[in-house]
């Protein structure tokens, strides 16, 4: 009797900074506690290097400074990694799930347009700004037109998971850690076959 091949779920983690560094830490804890099966494979994408200022609000240590974020986290948590940004939608082809934790409008446009054409794939978009935590997921309510409307205006200043004026004063908020934890639960739900809601936003 033939044995059915094992289904591998390949997950792309886009970004390894304010949101994704914590998401990866939470995912690793779930793997250690055997809540995520070894048939789920993760690959981290990010070209950025760890800067001293990142230590305030990202899951890095002093010894990580000037090292590639994706490489640091990939080695630390035993995940595949690529020291690069995603600029070609063909990068998504090899993955079943994309978890986005970047502060980059161009990437989100790329993601949303690709996923609109590939409804068989799943995605989670984690966003944070200060005390505000937001997510969007692959859901029939999240049409391409609607998602595009959630993005900043064309000439808007770049955003971050921390508010610039607070960060300059040495103040950090935990919205990024909150959305990272929520994102881990959303992925866990997906792996277990549970439905996720379309979107969520809250100021804590």
N, C-alpha and C positions, 0 to 999 in steps of 0.2 A: 504494500500500500504506500503510495507516494505521500511524503510529508510536505505539507504546505509551507512555502517559504515564510520566514519571519518578516513581518512588516516593520520596516524602519521608518520612524518619523524624524525628518531632518528639520531642525529649527535654526533659523538665522536670527542672531541677536544683533541688531543694527545699532551701533554705538556702544561705548564702554565708559561713559562718563557719569554725570550726576544722577541719572535715573538707572541706567543699565548696570553700572558697577554694583549697586545695591541689589538690583534684580538678580544678577548672576550669583551674588552671595546667598540670597534666599533660595535660589534654585539648587545651588550646591547643597544646602542644608536638607532640602527635600530629597535629593539624590542619596545623601548619606543615610537618611531615615527611610530609604527604600519606598518613597512615595512616588517617585518617577522611575519607570522601568529603564533598563539599559538598552531598550530598543529605541529610545529617544536620544538623538545625537545633536549636540549644540556646536555652532560655529559663531565666533564673535568677530565682528567687523568694526575696525576703527583705526584710523591712521594717526590720531593725536598722541602726543607724549604727555606724561604726567607732569604737571607744574606744581610748584609749591603751594599756590593759592588753591589748587584742587583738594588739598588735604583737609580743608575745613569742612567740605560737604560731599566729597566722593569717597568711595571705599578703597582708598590707597594709603600707603605708609611712606614715611620719609625715604626709605631705601628705594622706593619706586620712582622717585623724581628723575626725569629725563628718559625714562624707559617708555616704550610703546604701551599704551593702556591695554590694547587687545592682547598683547603678548604676556604682560604681567598677569592679567586675569586668566588667560588661557592656561598658562603654566600652573598658576596657583590652584586652579580648580579642575584641572585635567580636561579642558575643553579645547577643541580645535579653534584656531584663530587665524585671521588674515589682517595684516597691517595695511589696510586700505579703506578708502571711502567707497560707497556704492554709488556709481554714477551711470551705470548701464543697467537697464531693467532686465537684461538677460541674466544678471547675477541672481535674480529671484528664481530662475527656472529649476535650480537644483534643490530647492527647499519646499517643504510642505507647509511650514508655518514661518511667518516673519513677526518678530517682536521688535517694535521700534521704540527706542528710548533716546532719540536725538532731538536737538533743538535746531532743526534745519527745514525750512519750508520747501526747498527744492527736492529734498529727499522725500518728503511727504507727497508732493505732487507725483513724483516717480512711482511711489508705492501705490497710491490710490488709483492712478491710471492703469497700472499693471494689474492690480487685483480686480478692477472692474472687468477686465477681460479674462480673468482666471478665477471664477467663483468657486472652483474646486479646492482652492488653497485657503488657508486661514491666516488671519493677521490680528495683531493687538498693537495699538498705538498708545503708548504711555506719555503723558505730558505733565509737567509740573512747572509752577512759577510761584516761588515763595511758599505761601501756605495753601495755595490752590493746587488740587490734584484732579486730573482729568484723564479719562480714557475713551477710546473708540475701538470697536471690534468689527470683524467681518459679520455683517448682519444686514438683512434685507432693508432695514430702515435707513442704513447708511449708504445712500446712493452717492455716486461720484459727484453730482452737483451739490449735494448737501455737504459732503466732506470738504470740497473745495471752499465752501463758504465758511468753514471753521478756521481757515488759515489766515495769517496776518495779511494786511493790505500790502500792495506791491512795494511801497516805499517805507514800510514799517521798519523800525530798528530791530536788529537781531535780538532774540529773547534768550533767556537762560532759566535754569531751574531755580536760580536765586535772583532776587531783585537787585539790580546794580547798586542802588543807593544803600541798601541794607548791607550788601557784601562789602562795600567800601568802608562801612562803619564796623565791620567785624561781626555782623549779625547774620546768622544762618537760620533758615526755616527747614522744616522736615517734610514739606510737600513731596520732594523727590523720593524720600525713603518710603513715604506712605504709598505713593503710586507704584513704586517698585514692589512692595509687598502685595498690593492689590493685583498687579500684573502677574505675579507668581501664582496667585490663586486662580486668576483667569486661565492661565496656561494649564494649571492642574485640572481645572474643570474641563477644559477641552480634551486633555489626555484621557480623562475618565468618562468622556461622552456626555458631559453635562452642558446644557446650554448657557451661554453668557448673555447678559443684556447688551444692548447696542452701544450705550454710552453712559458716562457718569461724570459729574463735576461737583466739587465741593470745596469751599474755603473753610479751613479748620482754625 
